[in-house]
Amino acid sequence: MSNCAKYFVELTPPSLGDNTGTIDRLAKALAKKLDAWPAAPVKRLDRFASVIRESNHAVTATVCPGPSGPVLVEVEAGDTASGAMDPALAKRVAEVPPALWGNSGLGVALDVGSTHLQATLHDLADGSELAKGTRLNPQAELGADVLTRIHAAAQPGGQERLHAMLVEAAQGVIEDMCFRARRQPYEVTGLVAAGNTTMTHFFLGLDVQSIPREPYIPLVNRPSPFFARDVGLSLDPEAVAWALPNVGSYFGGDLVAGIVAADLHQRPDVALLVDVGTNAEVVLGNREWLVACAGAAGPALESGVAKMGILAQPGAIEGVRIDPGSLEPALKIIPGPDGSTPKAKGLCGSGLLQLLAQLYLTRIMDMRGKFRVYEHPRIFESDEGWAYIVATPEESASGEPIYVDEVEIDILLRSKAAMYTILRTVLLEVGLDFGDLSAFFVAGAFGNVIDPETAITLGMLPDLPRERFVPLGNSSLAGCTKLLLEPESRPSVEAVVGRLTYLELNVNQALMNRFSAARFIPHTDPGRFPSVPVWH
């Protein structure tokens, strides 16, 4: 037990203005005494956090030296600093990996998404990619959204069940990739994972109940590297894993991975990253400073609102071009696994947006989203306003027409207005304009499928030179891959989290005025979109 020490600390209670995770709150206080951030065994975090919360944030921490720095091995309620130390506690140092993964064996980059798990398998000796893998997140059977899953986790045995579902899915993806690469899971010596804050907690087997409750404090934001076996993964017995840090309840490690993928934290010039999912999450800055915010802009853009909207899948209309003379559409439909083109099933997000832009450019509708052409076989008056038939019953898989009406158009215009307003507001908060951006990174499936020309026509993205728009694809997976192959950069990523400022987008009158102005195509101020024709 030599060199182990006890420290009594009285922590500042959490508040809406301080989103430091419960474990991080203690680690931060100890770092001031130790001149180093202490690691903590992942399988002890739940109990440590319970003690901190139940003791009104006045606790005694036992810290022992480890191969890579101090290790938090015990947390006791109240002041027990003068009491005897249990010699057995020193053995817990071995529960934290002595170092990061090396450059031998296999490595896995894992994006723990709420809908899908996506991964890549690499040879750590040369960095080569050996296989890709994906699997639906099985937690979806308990709830499509994160809040429903958090509620399910509160039921008896719920937390353990959701953790097991996620780990089994991750194990399955890894085994599938190894099989295709003719390798074995026990060869995997390193893993880097990222997900939103809730998914990260589920993956680590940690309590999630404080995440959606005021003051919205996660159990941990900065988990230490851990042995993969400690979360239930069957890899090399000494395989080291790391889950990217979160910034708060609603800013997760997946977005931190996006910052890494775009090198936003190392750029000398100002750039912006937007990731559209359930929310539109935005990061702005360079190597000197970073600010972030999030706002609701995603569901309609993910086709979660439109009656004819579906997720991207075979049969989904992902692109629409309307002939300006005949006003007839040409459809781009996602093919089936065999490469054949199935009948249309609905419109995915990119198809909805391109349809909206085409309706405007062909002057079928005006800048308000109201129809101005009525005499055409594909245009009719539905129960919810005038509508345009994208696919006739003969062209549709269901035998029913696929169309979009003025009510749905209004929903889409609100979503695009929310997106533009979020982007403009975060820039105004730091005294910049869109023209100051050297690059505009668009992450996620949205970034892969959205055509900048379409988004600019609608006034959803700013009218910038097109070469500044950079699609990143799955930026969470790309960031994990980079960190997997460059483990020495982990400390710099943790430093990013420490200097990132989160902006709360309060609903004030100025913001609402910006939103109202952005509800038109492309905007009430056409000077902001000089490349877009204006129809009144």
C-alpha positions, 0 to 999 in steps of 0.5 A: 500500500506504499505511496497510496494516499487518501484525500478528503474533498468537498465537491461543488454540487452540479448545476445547470451551469456546470455539466461536469460528470460526477466522476469527472467532478472528483477527478478534476478536484484530485488533479489539482492535488496530484498534478495529473488526472487520475484514471479509474477502473470502469467497472467501479464507476457506478459505485463510485458515482453512487457514493459521491451523490449519496454523500452530498459530494463530500467524499474521501478518495483513495489514490494509488500510483499506477504504471501510467499515472495515479489510479482512483481505487476507492471512494468513501462517504465523508471524511475518512482520510485519517483512517486506516487503508485497506491493503487490498485496494492497491490491487485495483491498480491492475484493473486499469490498463498500464498503457494504450494498445501497441502496434501489433495484432488487430484493432477495431474502430467502433461507432456505437450509434443509436440505430446502427453499430458500424465498425472497421477492422485494422492490422495495427502493424501497418494500419491497413483496413481488413474489413467493414461491419455494420449491425442494427442496434438491438436496443431498438426493440425496446425503443426507437429513441434514447429516452425510451431506452433510458426508461427501460433501463430504469426497470429491474435488470434493465440497465444490465439488459441494455448493456448486454444487448449492445455488447453482444451486437458489438461482439457480433460485428467484430466476429463477422469482420474477423471471419471475413478477414480470416482472422480471430477475435482473440487477435484484437488488442485495441479498440476505440469506440464513440457514441452519444453520451447515453450510448457510451454509458450503455456500452460501458454498463453505467447508470444513465438515469441522470442524463435526461434529468435536471441538471443533466449530469452524466455519470462520467464524461471522460472515461479512462482506457479499460480492458475490453473484457471488463465490459464483456467483450471476448477479444485478446484477454489484455485488449485495451479499449477506450471510449471517446469523451463526452462533453455533456448529456447532449454532446457525445463522443461521436461528435468529438470523433467528428472533430478529430475526423475533420482535424477541426482542433488542429486547423489554423483557420476557422471551419465549421462541422455540422452533424445532422441526426435527431438534432443538428449538432454544430462545432465551430472553431480552430486550433485556438478555440472551439464552440458547439451547440445543438438544436432540433432540426433533424427529424423532418430531414431524416424523413421522420415526419413526412407521411411518405418519408422513409429511412434510406433503404432499397426502394427509397426515392433518394433523388428527384429531377422535375422537367421544367417543361413537362413538370414530370419527375425523373426518380433516383431510387435506391437499388436492391441488393442485387442491383435491380431497381425496385418500385418506389416505397417512399422518399428518404431525406435527400429525396424530400429535400431535392423534391422541394428544391425542384418544386421551387426551381420549376415554379410549381410552388413559390418561396412560401411553399405554396403551389402556384400551378394547379392544372397538371395530372400530378397536382391535386388538392389533398385533405391537407392542401395542394400536393404533387404526386412523385410516384403514381400508383403504377410506379409505387410498391404499395399501389398507392400514390406517393406525394407531398402536400403543403402541410409536409412542405411547411414542416420541411421548411421549418426544419431547413429554417431551423438548420440555417438559424442554428448555423447563423446564430452560432457564427453571430455569437462569436462575431463571424459570418459565413464568409469567414469559413475556410471549410464547411464539413457535413457529417453523417449520412446526411453529408453523404447524400445531401447535394450542396446545390439543393441545400443552398437552393432551399436556404438550408446551407449558406451560399458559399463556394461549393468547394468549401463543402466537405462531406465526411460520411460517418465522421464518428467512425472516421475519428475512431479509426484515426485515434486507433491508429494514432493512440498517442494523440489521445491526450490531445483529444481529451484536451479538446474537450476541456477547451470546448465551449457549449453555447445554449441556444436560448429561445430569444426574440432575435433567434425567433426573428432569424427563424421566421426570415429563414422559413422562405425559399431561400430566405426573405433576404435574397442577397444572402443567396445570390446564386439562387433564383427568386420567385415571388 
